[in-house]
Amino acid sequence: MVGRKRTVEKRKNKRYKAVEGAYAAISPHSNKLGQIIDISIGGLAFKYIDTKGDDANMQSPSKESIFLSSTGFYVGDLPFKTVSDNEVTNTPSFSAMKVRERHVQFTDLSLKQLFDLEHYLKNNIFDSM
């Protein structure tokens, strides 16, 4: 184990691998839409295509929220804060598109939002990562 860094897990909730076809989108005024990588009751990670002219230049947009969807399931208007947003470097070099990975933490969820999120999780995750 020489040369390996130890990382400390800071998540309070276990993350689960999302099923194929589970997507997240940030709104309003955003082009950030992508496939969910992993998700928990506390947050999620998703990949999206970094488009030119995206909302990166917007001055303090109105309160953003995240929407989740998959075949037959939808959860909307979840408040969140971004934990990290980094470029994915292991994508094919011939692609002109840049892929980014965003990690978010859900914040201030109402009881209905928690219930809807739990229902979404029960139907859109694999049991183990």
C-alpha positions as CSV (number, residue, x, y, z in Angstrom):
1,M,0.0,0.0,0.0
2,V,3.0,2.3,-0.5
3,G,2.1,5.4,-2.4
4,R,-1.7,5.1,-2.0
5,K,-3.6,8.0,-0.5
6,R,-6.3,7.1,2.0
7,T,-9.5,9.0,1.5
8,V,-12.0,9.7,4.2
9,E,-15.6,9.0,3.3
10,K,-17.6,12.1,4.2
11,R,-21.0,11.0,3.0
12,K,-23.7,10.3,5.6
13,N,-25.7,8.1,3.3
14,K,-24.6,5.1,1.2
15,R,-24.6,5.8,-2.5
16,Y,-26.1,3.3,-5.0
17,K,-25.4,2.8,-8.6
18,A,-28.3,4.2,-10.7
19,V,-30.0,2.1,-13.3
20,E,-29.5,2.7,-17.0
21,G,-31.8,5.5,-18.1
22,A,-31.8,7.5,-14.8
23,Y,-31.2,11.1,-15.6
24,A,-30.7,14.4,-13.7
25,A,-31.2,17.9,-14.9
26,I,-30.6,21.3,-13.3
27,S,-33.1,24.1,-13.7
28,P,-33.9,26.9,-14.3
29,H,-31.8,28.3,-17.1
30,S,-29.4,25.4,-17.4
31,N,-28.2,23.0,-20.1
32,K,-26.9,20.6,-17.5
33,L,-28.7,17.2,-18.2
34,G,-27.0,13.9,-17.8
35,Q,-27.0,10.3,-16.7
36,I,-27.0,9.7,-12.9
37,I,-23.9,7.7,-11.9
38,D,-24.8,7.1,-8.2
39,I,-27.5,8.4,-5.9
40,S,-28.6,8.3,-2.2
41,I,-31.1,10.0,-0.1
42,G,-28.5,12.7,0.6
43,G,-27.3,13.5,-2.9
44,L,-26.1,12.2,-6.3
45,A,-23.4,12.4,-9.0
46,F,-24.2,12.7,-12.7
47,K,-22.2,13.2,-15.9
48,Y,-23.2,15.8,-18.5
49,I,-21.9,17.4,-21.7
50,D,-20.2,20.8,-21.1
51,T,-21.8,22.9,-23.8
52,K,-20.3,26.2,-24.9
53,G,-22.3,29.1,-23.6
54,D,-23.6,27.1,-20.7
55,D,-24.8,28.9,-17.6
56,A,-21.3,29.2,-16.2
57,N,-21.3,32.9,-17.1
58,M,-24.6,33.7,-15.5
59,Q,-24.4,36.0,-12.6
60,S,-25.9,34.3,-9.5
61,P,-28.9,32.6,-11.2
62,S,-32.1,32.3,-9.3
63,K,-32.4,29.4,-6.9
64,E,-31.6,26.3,-8.9
65,S,-33.2,22.9,-8.3
66,I,-32.6,19.4,-9.7
67,F,-35.0,17.1,-11.4
68,L,-34.7,13.3,-11.7
69,S,-36.4,11.1,-14.3
70,S,-36.3,7.6,-15.6
71,T,-38.8,5.4,-17.4
72,G,-42.1,5.8,-15.4
73,F,-40.6,7.9,-12.6
74,Y,-40.1,11.6,-12.0
75,V,-39.1,13.8,-9.0
76,G,-38.9,17.5,-9.5
77,D,-37.7,20.7,-7.9
78,L,-35.2,19.3,-5.3
79,P,-33.1,21.9,-3.7
80,F,-29.3,21.2,-3.7
81,K,-25.8,22.5,-3.3
82,T,-23.0,21.6,-5.6
83,V,-20.1,19.7,-3.8
84,S,-17.9,19.4,-6.9
85,D,-18.0,19.8,-10.6
86,N,-15.0,18.5,-12.5
87,E,-14.0,17.7,-16.1
88,V,-13.9,13.9,-16.8
89,T,-10.5,13.2,-18.3
90,N,-10.9,9.6,-19.3
91,T,-13.2,10.3,-22.3
92,P,-12.0,9.5,-25.9
93,S,-9.6,12.2,-27.1
94,F,-11.2,12.3,-30.5
95,S,-14.3,13.8,-29.0
96,A,-14.7,17.6,-29.2
97,M,-17.2,17.5,-26.4
98,K,-16.1,17.9,-22.8
99,V,-17.8,15.7,-20.3
100,R,-18.1,16.9,-16.7
101,E,-19.1,15.1,-13.5
102,R,-21.1,17.0,-10.9
103,H,-21.7,15.9,-7.3
104,V,-24.6,17.5,-5.4
105,Q,-26.0,17.3,-1.9
106,F,-29.7,17.7,-1.4
107,T,-30.7,20.5,1.0
108,D,-33.8,21.4,2.9
109,L,-36.1,18.7,1.4
110,S,-39.7,18.8,2.4
111,L,-41.5,15.6,3.7
112,K,-43.1,15.2,0.3
113,Q,-39.8,15.6,-1.5
114,L,-38.2,13.0,0.8
115,F,-41.1,10.6,0.1
116,D,-40.8,11.1,-3.6
117,L,-37.0,10.7,-3.5
118,E,-37.3,7.5,-1.5
119,H,-39.8,6.1,-4.1
120,Y,-37.5,7.1,-6.9
121,L,-34.6,5.4,-5.2
122,K,-36.5,2.1,-4.6
123,N,-37.2,1.9,-8.3
124,N,-34.0,3.2,-9.9
125,I,-30.9,1.8,-8.1
126,F,-28.9,-1.4,-8.0
127,D,-28.8,-2.9,-4.5
128,S,-25.0,-2.7,-4.3
129,M,-22.1,-0.7,-5.8
